[in-house]
Amino acid sequence: MIKRFFVLSGLCMFLGLSAQKTHTIVKGDTPYNISKKYGISLDELYKLNPAVKDGKFSIGDVVTVKSGDSSQKSPSVSSSVQTGKIILQPKQTVYGITKQYRISETDLRKLNPDLDSHMKIGDEITLPLDSIKKYGGSQAVIATKPAETPTESAPASNSKSKMDSGNERSASSNTHSGQDEYATYTVEQGDTVFSIVNKFGVTIDELIALNPDLAKGLKAGMVLKIRKLDAAYIKKNGDALSVVLMLPFGYNTGQTQYRAMATDFLTGAKLAIERNAAGGQKLDIKIVDSGNEDSFKSSLSQINPNNTDLIIGPFFKSNVIDLLDFTKTQKIPVVAPFANSPELYNYSNLIIVEANDQTYADKIAEEVKSVYSDQKIYILTDSKKDNANYLKSGLEKNIKNAQVNIVTSASDIQLDQNMMTGQSAPVIAILASDNDAVGEAFSSKVIALSKEVMGVKAFSMYSVPSFEKKVDELSQASLVYLMDRKINTDGNFEKEVLAAYKAKYCKVPGRYAVIGFDVVNDMLMRENKKGEIFKQINKVQTQLATKFEFVKSKSNGAYVNTGFRVIRLVP
């Protein structure tokens, strides 16, 4: 069964946007998409329109979207200001750049009209030269002509993106419009040509052929081409992004076991589609009933790979592989919402949403190392010991002389004894199971040990129900645990989405509705003006509940999400 519908923007396109001061509310407008459209933050919109913040927001109302007040805290960029460029580093975000360089987001976007499609590691960002020299530290400075203010603002980036910035450099994809594209590397202090060719597995001749300027010597800050990348994927259906959702309704086969999950997922997906369409994105959406694992292949006949830009689904690993084989010639971006297996890592056009257990284990090992002080370490697991064994190996590798014990019963977690005083000594307890009963026993044991002696530390790879029920008691052990999804109910974006969902469906979103919204909204937000998804795949974005931080599983391999939420309980 195919359900097909087209979603086009109901908003008018405005020219000369930078000269506009007001916006008239039309159907589908929200504070969020208005702020996004005009390149201002929600806080700026609320300051300019206090009534909007109070919920007074009706069709036909006129709101101010740009202030004429020249006394704002962030000075504006005049046309005579000399500018320079910085090279974007890993984890730098729009928010981080505005804070570091003391520039408003509006002015940043005036200097960089295509900002959202130029936020990849190694890209050049234009800034006032004085600001770069004053606040840029070691970042490269390239002097350019005085700033020219364009007449159209680019859409704002996701206000919920990660807000930290890092200093590390790495190989990355760099965009050169109309030319071949390359993986690039920014030279660091201490690098040599020999160390670089060894790092990336290329020959000196290959490196010099791509970088003739190396003949003049290697300098810190140089951006080197490492190897040519495959041609970029560009959308095929004119202005509209053609998206297929493959959901296991089971209408064709009469099987209903996954229908509720698929329906719930679709409610969240539809909300994301409508929000992005209302913001001006042109979309052609097609819904395909993917049936169950056995009947899946017959649903592939409903997809035209030569006229499809993005496929979200199917849910099951075997079906994902079937779809990837079906689309291998076109290299269409395929998003797997739930499947995550090493078997999938060889497909370069695959985007895997679910973070794997090893990612969680690595993070917990890092957290434990930061507080370790010769304590005995216990890892509580169930009958499946793979995660516990992997975690133990990581701890023993990174912590010298660590005493790590794997146990299958919470009662086996015991306080240590100080050999000098004979008194009880605290331990570190780690939960490596997502079983609710095991988690309940873990919580009770940690609470009991914390009452006996101070300094017990608790960690968990997963969230279990008892953690929410026993927050006060577990905070005494400074419990740190990871969650793949958690809604920040105090956030403006989250409040807005939850309210919109409730208004549309008269209920709060369930687990799969949240996943449907997050996955679809994240992918649609990554489309640039050419319809490319992968060009912005390195952007860290947080949606309603899910953090998306994609990394390559290996060279020419799948993109795997490594994002998660870290929850810390403080005494």
C-alpha positions as CSV (number, residue, x, y, z in Angstrom):
1,M,0.0,0.0,0.0
2,I,1.3,3.5,-0.9
3,K,0.1,6.6,0.8
4,R,1.4,9.6,-1.0
5,F,1.0,13.3,-0.2
6,F,2.8,16.4,-1.1
7,V,3.8,19.1,1.4
8,L,4.7,22.5,0.1
9,S,5.3,25.7,2.0
10,G,2.3,27.8,2.8
11,L,4.6,30.8,3.6
12,C,5.5,33.5,1.1
13,M,9.1,33.9,0.1
14,F,10.3,37.4,0.9
15,L,13.1,39.3,-1.0
16,G,15.3,41.9,0.6
17,L,14.7,40.2,4.0
18,S,17.4,42.2,5.7
19,A,15.4,45.4,5.2
20,Q,12.2,44.0,6.8
21,K,11.1,45.0,10.3
22,T,7.9,43.1,10.7
23,H,6.2,39.8,9.8
24,T,2.4,39.0,9.5
25,I,1.4,35.8,11.2
26,V,-0.1,33.2,8.8
27,K,-1.4,29.7,9.4
28,G,1.3,27.3,10.6
29,D,3.5,30.0,12.0
30,T,5.2,29.4,15.4
31,P,7.7,31.5,17.3
32,Y,10.4,28.9,16.5
33,N,10.0,28.9,12.7
34,I,9.6,32.7,12.6
35,S,12.9,33.1,14.5
36,K,14.5,30.5,12.2
37,K,13.2,32.3,9.1
38,Y,14.6,35.7,10.0
39,G,17.9,34.5,11.5
40,I,17.2,35.7,15.1
41,S,17.0,33.7,18.3
42,L,13.8,33.0,20.2
43,D,15.0,35.3,23.0
44,E,15.4,38.1,20.6
45,L,11.9,37.5,19.1
46,Y,10.4,37.5,22.6
47,K,12.3,40.7,23.6
48,L,10.9,42.4,20.5
49,N,7.4,41.0,21.0
50,P,6.6,40.4,24.7
51,A,3.0,39.4,23.9
52,V,4.3,36.4,21.9
53,K,6.1,35.1,24.9
54,D,2.8,35.4,26.9
55,G,1.1,33.2,24.3
56,K,-0.8,36.0,22.5
57,F,-0.1,34.8,19.0
58,S,-2.9,34.8,16.3
59,I,-3.2,34.7,12.5
60,G,-3.0,38.3,11.2
61,D,-1.0,39.6,14.0
62,V,2.1,41.7,13.1
63,V,5.3,40.9,15.0
64,T,8.6,42.7,14.9
65,V,11.4,40.5,13.5
66,K,14.3,43.0,13.3
67,S,15.1,45.8,15.7
68,G,16.1,49.2,14.5
69,D,17.7,50.0,17.9
70,S,21.4,50.6,17.4
71,S,22.1,50.3,21.1
72,Q,22.0,46.5,21.2
73,K,24.9,44.9,23.1
74,S,26.4,43.2,20.0
75,P,27.7,45.9,17.6
76,S,26.6,45.5,14.0
77,V,29.0,45.0,11.2
78,S,29.3,48.1,8.9
79,S,30.2,47.8,5.3
80,S,33.6,49.4,5.9
81,V,34.8,46.9,8.5
82,Q,37.8,44.8,7.4
83,T,37.1,41.1,7.6
84,G,39.1,37.9,7.9
85,K,38.4,34.2,7.9
86,I,38.8,31.4,10.4
87,I,39.0,27.7,9.6
88,L,36.2,25.8,11.3
89,Q,37.4,23.4,13.9
90,P,35.7,20.3,15.3
91,K,32.7,20.9,17.6
92,Q,32.6,24.7,16.8
93,T,29.0,25.8,16.4
94,V,27.1,29.0,15.4
95,Y,26.5,29.6,19.1
96,G,30.1,29.0,20.1
97,I,31.4,31.3,17.4
98,T,29.1,34.2,18.4
99,K,30.2,33.9,22.0
100,Q,33.9,33.5,21.3
101,Y,34.1,36.4,18.8
102,R,31.6,38.7,20.5
103,I,29.4,39.0,17.4
104,S,25.6,38.7,17.1
105,E,24.1,35.8,15.2
106,T,22.4,38.3,12.9
107,D,25.8,39.9,12.0
108,L,27.5,36.5,11.6
109,R,24.8,35.5,9.1
110,K,25.2,38.8,7.2
111,L,28.9,38.0,6.7
112,N,28.1,34.4,5.9
113,P,24.9,34.1,3.9
114,D,25.3,30.3,3.4
115,L,26.3,29.7,7.0
116,D,24.3,26.6,7.5
117,S,25.8,24.8,4.5
118,H,29.3,25.9,5.5
119,M,29.6,24.6,9.0
120,K,31.9,21.6,8.2
121,I,35.3,21.1,9.7
122,G,37.8,23.0,7.5
123,D,35.3,25.4,6.1
124,E,36.1,29.1,6.1
125,I,33.9,31.5,8.2
126,T,34.1,35.3,7.7
127,L,34.4,37.5,10.8
128,P,35.5,41.0,11.6
129,L,39.3,41.0,11.4
130,D,39.7,42.8,14.7
131,S,37.5,40.2,16.5
132,I,39.7,37.3,15.0
133,K,42.9,39.0,16.2
134,K,41.5,39.8,19.6
135,Y,39.5,36.6,20.4
136,G,40.8,34.0,17.9
137,G,43.7,32.6,19.8
138,S,45.6,30.3,17.5
139,Q,43.0,30.1,14.7
140,A,44.2,31.0,11.3
141,V,43.5,34.6,10.1
142,I,43.1,35.4,6.4
143,A,42.6,39.1,5.7
144,T,39.9,40.0,3.1
145,K,38.2,43.1,1.8
146,P,35.8,45.2,3.9
147,A,32.5,43.5,4.7
148,E,29.6,43.6,2.3
149,T,26.1,43.2,3.7
150,P,24.0,40.9,1.6
151,T,20.3,41.6,1.1
152,E,19.0,38.2,2.1
153,S,19.4,36.4,5.4
154,A,20.1,32.7,5.6
155,P,17.8,30.5,7.8
156,A,18.9,30.2,11.4
157,S,20.6,27.0,12.6
158,N,19.0,24.7,15.1
159,S,19.0,26.5,18.5
160,K,19.3,23.2,20.1
161,S,22.6,22.3,18.7
162,K,25.5,21.3,21.0
163,M,27.1,24.4,22.5
164,D,30.6,23.5,23.4
165,S,33.6,24.0,21.1
166,G,36.8,22.0,20.8
167,N,40.4,22.6,19.7
168,E,41.2,19.2,18.2
169,R,41.6,18.9,14.5
170,S,40.8,16.0,12.3
171,A,40.4,14.9,8.7
172,S,37.1,16.2,7.3
173,S,35.1,16.9,4.1
174,N,35.6,20.3,2.5
175,T,33.3,21.8,0.0
176,H,34.4,23.5,-3.3
177,S,31.3,24.3,-5.3
178,G,31.5,23.0,-8.9
179,Q,34.9,21.3,-8.3
180,D,36.1,17.9,-7.0
181,E,35.9,17.5,-3.3
182,Y,38.5,16.2,-0.9
183,A,39.0,14.9,2.6
184,T,41.2,17.6,4.2
185,Y,43.5,18.0,7.2
186,T,44.5,21.1,9.1
187,V,48.2,21.0,9.9
188,E,49.1,21.2,13.6
189,Q,52.2,22.4,15.3
190,G,54.8,19.6,15.3
191,D,53.4,17.8,12.2
192,T,55.7,16.7,9.5
193,V,55.0,15.5,6.0
194,F,56.2,12.0,7.0
195,S,53.8,11.9,10.0
196,I,50.9,13.1,7.9
197,V,51.4,10.4,5.1
198,N,51.6,7.8,7.8
199,K,48.5,9.0,9.6
200,F,46.3,8.9,6.5
201,G,48.0,6.0,4.5
202,V,48.9,8.1,1.4
203,T,52.3,8.4,-0.3
204,I,54.4,11.6,-0.3
205,D,54.0,11.8,-4.1
206,E,50.2,11.7,-3.8
207,L,50.2,14.3,-1.0
208,I,52.4,16.7,-3.0
209,A,50.4,16.2,-6.2
210,L,47.2,17.4,-4.4
211,N,49.1,20.2,-2.5
212,P,51.7,21.9,-4.7
213,D,52.3,24.5,-2.0
214,L,54.1,21.9,0.1
215,A,57.2,22.7,-2.0
216,K,57.3,26.0,0.0
217,G,57.3,24.1,3.3
218,L,54.8,22.8,5.8
219,K,53.2,25.3,8.2
220,A,50.8,25.0,11.0
221,G,47.3,26.0,9.9
222,M,47.7,24.9,6.3
223,V,44.7,22.9,5.1
224,L,45.9,19.9,3.1
225,K,43.9,17.8,0.6
226,I,44.3,14.2,1.6
227,R,42.3,12.3,-0.9
228,K,39.5,12.8,-3.4
229,L,35.9,12.1,-2.2
230,D,33.1,10.4,-4.1
231,A,30.9,12.8,-6.0
232,A,28.3,14.5,-3.8
233,Y,24.7,13.4,-3.8
234,I,22.4,16.0,-5.2
235,K,18.6,15.9,-5.1
236,K,16.8,14.7,-8.2
237,N,13.3,16.0,-8.0
238,G,13.7,19.7,-8.8
239,D,13.2,22.0,-5.9
240,A,11.5,19.5,-3.7
241,L,13.3,16.9,-1.6
242,S,11.8,13.5,-2.4
243,V,11.6,11.5,0.8
244,V,10.3,7.9,1.3
245,L,9.2,6.6,4.7
246,M,9.2,2.8,4.9
247,L,7.1,1.7,7.9
248,P,5.9,-1.8,8.9
249,F,2.2,-1.3,8.9
250,G,1.5,-4.8,7.6
251,Y,-1.7,-4.0,5.8
252,N,-0.7,-6.0,2.7
253,T,0.2,-9.1,4.7
254,G,-2.5,-8.8,7.4
255,Q,0.2,-8.8,10.2
256,T,-0.3,-6.3,12.9
257,Q,2.5,-6.8,15.4
258,Y,4.4,-3.7,14.3
259,R,1.5,-1.5,13.2
260,A,1.1,0.4,16.5
261,M,4.8,1.2,16.5
262,A,4.7,2.3,12.8
263,T,1.6,4.5,13.4
264,D,3.1,6.1,16.4
265,F,6.4,6.8,14.5
266,L,4.4,8.3,11.7
267,T,2.6,10.8,14.0
268,G,5.9,12.3,15.1
269,A,7.3,12.2,11.5
270,K,4.2,14.1,10.2
271,L,4.7,16.8,12.8
272,A,8.4,17.2,11.8
273,I,7.4,17.3,8.1
274,E,4.8,20.0,8.6
275,R,7.1,22.2,10.7
276,N,9.9,22.1,8.1
277,A,7.4,22.7,5.3
278,A,6.0,25.7,7.2
279,G,9.6,27.0,7.4
280,G,9.8,27.1,3.6
281,Q,11.3,23.6,2.8
282,K,9.8,22.0,-0.3
283,L,9.1,18.3,0.3
284,D,7.6,15.4,-1.6
285,I,6.7,12.7,0.9
286,K,5.9,9.1,0.0
287,I,4.9,6.5,2.6
288,V,5.5,2.8,1.8
289,D,4.1,-0.1,3.8
290,S,7.2,-2.2,4.2
291,G,5.3,-5.2,5.7
292,N,7.3,-7.5,7.9
293,E,10.8,-8.9,7.5
294,D,9.7,-11.8,5.2
295,S,7.5,-9.7,2.9
296,F,9.8,-6.7,2.7
297,K,11.3,-7.3,-0.7
298,S,8.0,-6.9,-2.5
299,S,7.6,-3.4,-1.1
300,L,10.8,-2.3,-3.0
301,S,8.9,-2.2,-6.2
302,Q,7.1,0.8,-4.9
303,I,10.3,2.9,-4.8
304,N,11.8,4.6,-7.8
305,P,15.5,4.9,-6.8
306,N,16.1,7.3,-9.7
307,N,13.6,9.9,-8.3
308,T,14.3,9.5,-4.5
309,D,16.5,11.7,-2.4
310,L,16.2,10.2,1.1
311,I,14.8,7.0,2.5
312,I,14.0,6.7,6.2
313,G,13.5,3.1,7.3
314,P,13.0,0.2,7.3
315,F,13.1,-0.8,10.9
316,F,14.8,-4.2,10.7
317,K,18.5,-5.0,10.0
318,S,17.8,-7.6,7.3
319,N,15.5,-5.3,5.4
320,V,18.0,-2.4,5.7
321,I,20.6,-4.6,3.9
322,D,18.0,-5.5,1.2
323,L,17.3,-1.8,0.7
324,L,20.9,-0.9,0.5
325,D,21.5,-3.5,-2.1
326,F,18.5,-2.2,-4.1
327,T,19.8,1.4,-4.1
328,K,23.6,0.7,-4.3
329,T,23.9,2.3,-7.7
330,Q,22.3,5.5,-6.8
331,K,23.9,5.8,-3.3
332,I,20.7,7.4,-1.9
333,P,21.0,8.3,1.8
334,V,19.3,5.6,3.8
335,V,18.4,6.2,7.5
336,A,18.1,3.2,9.8
337,P,16.1,4.3,12.9
338,F,16.7,1.2,15.0
339,A,19.1,-1.2,13.3
340,N,22.8,-1.1,14.4
341,S,25.1,-3.9,13.6
342,P,28.7,-4.2,12.4
343,E,27.3,-5.9,9.3
344,L,25.9,-2.5,8.3
345,Y,29.1,-0.5,8.7
346,N,30.4,-1.2,5.2
347,Y,27.7,0.9,3.5
348,S,28.8,4.5,2.9
349,N,25.3,5.8,2.2
350,L,23.8,4.5,5.4
351,I,23.0,6.7,8.5
352,I,22.6,4.7,11.7
353,V,20.5,6.4,14.4
354,E,20.9,4.1,17.4
355,A,24.1,4.5,19.3
356,N,25.7,1.1,20.1
357,D,26.6,-0.4,23.5
358,Q,30.3,0.0,23.0
359,T,29.8,3.7,22.7
360,Y,28.1,3.7,26.0
361,A,30.7,1.5,27.6
362,D,33.5,3.8,26.4
363,K,31.9,6.8,28.0
364,I,31.4,5.0,31.3
365,A,35.0,3.9,31.3
366,E,36.0,7.5,30.7
367,E,33.7,8.7,33.6
368,V,35.1,6.0,36.0
369,K,38.7,6.9,35.2
370,S,38.0,10.6,36.1
371,V,37.0,9.6,39.7
372,Y,39.2,6.5,40.2
373,S,41.4,6.5,43.3
374,D,42.4,2.9,43.9
375,Q,38.9,1.7,44.6
376,K,37.7,-1.8,43.9
377,I,35.4,-1.8,40.8
378,Y,32.3,-4.0,40.4
379,I,30.4,-4.4,37.2
380,L,26.9,-5.9,37.6
381,T,25.5,-7.6,34.6
382,D,22.9,-10.2,33.6
383,S,23.5,-13.5,31.8
384,K,24.7,-11.6,28.7
385,K,28.2,-10.6,29.6
386,D,29.5,-9.1,26.4
387,N,29.0,-5.5,27.5
388,A,30.6,-6.2,30.9
389,N,33.6,-7.9,29.4
390,Y,34.1,-5.1,26.9
391,L,33.8,-2.5,29.7
392,K,36.2,-4.4,32.0
393,S,38.8,-4.6,29.1
394,G,38.5,-0.8,28.6
395,L,38.9,-0.1,32.3
396,E,41.9,-2.3,32.7
397,K,43.5,-0.8,29.6
398,N,43.0,2.8,30.7
399,I,43.4,2.5,34.5
400,K,46.7,1.2,35.9
401,N,46.3,-1.7,38.3
402,A,42.5,-1.5,38.3
403,Q,40.8,-4.3,40.3
404,V,37.7,-5.0,38.2
405,N,35.2,-7.7,39.1
406,I,32.2,-8.8,37.0
407,V,29.3,-10.1,39.1
408,T,25.8,-11.3,38.2
409,S,24.2,-10.6,41.6
410,A,23.9,-7.2,43.3
411,S,24.6,-8.9,46.6
412,D,28.1,-9.7,45.4
413,I,29.0,-5.9,45.4
414,Q,30.8,-5.5,48.8
415,L,32.6,-2.6,50.5
416,D,36.4,-2.9,50.5
417,Q,38.5,-2.9,53.6
418,N,41.2,-0.5,54.4
419,M,44.3,-2.7,55.2
420,M,45.8,0.0,57.5
421,T,42.7,0.9,59.6
422,G,40.5,-2.1,59.1
423,Q,37.6,0.2,58.3
424,S,35.2,-0.2,55.4
425,A,36.3,1.6,52.2
426,P,34.1,2.8,49.3
427,V,33.9,1.1,46.0
428,I,32.8,1.9,42.4
429,A,29.7,0.1,41.2
430,I,28.7,-0.1,37.5
431,L,25.5,-1.4,36.0
432,A,26.0,-3.0,32.6
433,S,22.5,-4.4,32.1
434,D,19.3,-2.7,30.9
435,N,17.2,-5.3,32.7
436,D,14.7,-3.5,35.0
437,A,14.9,-6.1,37.8
438,V,18.8,-6.1,37.7
439,G,18.6,-2.3,37.8
440,E,16.3,-2.3,40.8
441,A,18.7,-4.6,42.7
442,F,21.6,-2.4,41.7
443,S,19.9,0.7,43.0
444,S,19.0,-0.9,46.3
445,K,22.5,-2.2,46.8
446,V,24.2,1.1,46.0
447,I,21.8,3.0,48.4
448,A,22.6,0.5,51.2
449,L,26.4,0.8,50.7
450,S,26.1,4.6,50.6
451,K,24.5,4.6,54.0
452,E,27.4,2.5,55.4
453,V,30.3,4.6,54.1
454,M,30.8,7.8,52.3
455,G,32.4,8.0,48.9
456,V,30.6,5.1,47.0
457,K,30.4,6.0,43.3
458,A,27.8,4.5,41.0
459,F,27.6,4.5,37.2
460,S,25.3,2.9,34.6
461,M,25.4,2.3,30.9
462,Y,21.6,2.5,30.8
463,S,18.7,4.2,32.4
464,V,16.3,1.9,34.4
465,P,13.0,2.9,36.1
466,S,14.4,2.8,39.6
467,F,16.8,5.7,38.9
468,E,13.8,8.0,38.4
469,K,12.1,6.7,41.5
470,K,15.1,7.0,43.9
471,V,16.8,10.2,42.8
472,D,17.5,11.5,46.3
473,E,19.0,8.2,47.6
474,L,21.1,7.5,44.5
475,S,22.4,11.1,44.5
476,Q,24.4,10.1,47.6
477,A,26.4,7.9,45.4
478,S,26.8,10.6,42.7
479,L,25.1,8.3,40.2
480,V,26.1,9.0,36.6
481,Y,24.1,7.2,33.9
482,L,23.5,7.4,30.2
483,M,20.2,7.8,28.2
484,D,19.7,7.6,24.5
485,R,16.7,9.8,24.7
486,K,15.5,12.3,27.3
487,I,13.2,15.4,26.9
488,N,14.3,18.6,28.5
489,T,10.8,19.8,29.4
490,D,12.1,23.2,30.5
491,G,13.5,24.0,27.0
492,N,11.5,26.4,24.7
493,F,12.0,24.2,21.6
494,E,10.8,21.1,23.5
495,K,7.8,22.9,25.0
496,E,6.8,24.1,21.6
497,V,7.0,20.7,20.0
498,L,5.2,19.0,22.8
499,A,2.4,21.6,22.7
500,A,2.1,21.2,18.9
501,Y,1.9,17.4,19.2
502,K,-0.8,17.6,21.9
503,A,-2.8,20.1,19.9
504,K,-2.6,17.9,16.8
505,Y,-3.2,14.5,18.4
506,C,-4.8,15.3,21.8
507,K,-2.2,13.3,23.7
508,V,1.5,13.4,24.7
509,P,3.9,11.7,22.2
510,G,4.8,8.1,22.9
511,R,8.3,6.6,22.6
512,Y,8.0,5.9,18.9
513,A,6.4,9.2,18.1
514,V,9.3,11.0,19.7
515,I,11.7,8.9,17.7
516,G,9.7,9.6,14.5
517,F,9.8,13.3,15.1
518,D,13.5,13.4,16.1
519,V,14.8,11.3,13.1
520,V,12.7,13.0,10.5
521,N,13.3,16.5,11.8
522,D,17.0,15.9,12.1
523,M,17.4,14.6,8.6
524,L,15.3,17.4,7.0
525,M,17.3,20.0,8.9
526,R,20.5,18.7,7.3
527,E,19.4,19.4,3.7
528,N,21.3,22.2,2.2
529,K,20.3,24.3,-0.9
530,K,21.5,21.5,-3.2
531,G,19.5,18.8,-1.5
532,E,22.7,17.3,0.0
533,I,22.2,15.5,3.4
534,F,25.7,14.2,3.9
535,K,27.4,17.6,3.5
536,Q,25.9,18.6,6.9
537,I,26.0,15.2,8.6
538,N,28.9,16.3,10.9
539,K,26.7,18.9,12.6
540,V,25.8,18.0,16.2
541,Q,22.1,18.5,16.7
542,T,19.7,17.8,19.6
543,Q,16.1,17.3,18.7
544,L,13.1,16.8,21.1
545,A,14.8,13.9,23.0
546,T,17.7,12.6,20.9
547,K,21.2,13.9,20.4
548,F,22.6,13.3,17.0
549,E,26.4,13.2,16.6
550,F,27.4,11.1,13.6
551,V,30.8,9.8,12.9
552,K,32.1,7.5,10.2
553,S,32.3,3.9,11.4
554,K,35.4,3.5,9.1
555,S,36.8,5.0,5.9
556,N,34.0,4.9,3.3
557,G,31.7,3.3,5.9
558,A,28.4,4.1,7.4
559,Y,27.7,7.1,9.6
560,V,26.9,6.0,13.2
561,N,25.3,8.1,15.9
562,T,27.5,8.5,19.0
563,G,25.2,11.0,20.7
564,F,23.7,10.3,24.2
565,R,22.6,12.2,27.2
566,V,24.7,12.1,30.4
567,I,22.6,12.3,33.6
568,R,24.4,13.2,36.8
569,L,22.8,13.0,40.2
570,V,24.3,15.5,42.6
571,P,24.1,15.1,46.4
